[in-house]
Amino acid sequence: MASDVPSLPPPKNTFTIKIGLIGDAQVGKTSLMVKYVENVFDEEYTQTLGVNCLSKKITLGSADILFYIMDLGGQREFINMLPLASEGAKAIVFLFDLTRPETLKSIQEWHRQATGFNERAVPLLVGTKYDLFVNLDPDLQAQISKQSMRYAQAMDAPLIFCSTSHSINVQKIFKIIIAKLYNLTMRASEIKQIGDPLLIYKHLGGTRRSASASSSSPPGTST
């Protein structure tokens, strides 16, 4: 006699990815995290004191991807907490404010210290507040964009300009992380035109692929 109990689907594999968000104070780390996880943007976020963490689960093919996103406060008194965001991370996102060039210059020191705790994490360089950046003088836009490209090349890091308030390139940051970790193909076209929201990733971020990532990949061939 056939059972009336429906058969259960096979359990999904779950791939866990810890991501550290690092950069100066008020560059938009918390805004990016909350926008991606909760799809909410609020201009009134208070500065992060220490480390904040949010998680998000997505499905890719027949696998689940579980993101643990660690947001490190950018004030220098929290530098001793850098290991909490860096150690064990499979990707580290270095953020700077496109309207404050000094926050890009700070990336060099953030990168040096973070890689001291974790040299295998896939790095990404993300310029925030693109919606305000487009109002800058075109010559200054070009200067910041070209310097960002030089930093990205030196770091071997994909470069993304984003806006959380206007939902520009937010999702693509995390798609690039998955693609780099699991050698998946990205469908998104690169954007290299100065003045546009740069998206440069195809030949960056591959030489220090996280050894802590599973050697198997989530089912599916693209993100």
Secondary structure, DSSP 4 states (H G I P E B T S, - for coil): ---SSPPPPPPPEEEEEEEEEE-STTSSHHHHHHHHHH----TTPPPP-SEEEEEEEEEETTEEEEEEEEEE--SGGGGGGHHHHHTT-SEEEEEEETT-HHHHHTHHHHHHHHHHH-SSSEEEEEEE-HHHHTTS-HHHHHHHHHHHHHHHHHHT--EEE-BTTTTBSHHHHHHHHHHHHHTPBP-SPPB--TTS--EE-TTSS-TT--TTS-SS--SSSB-
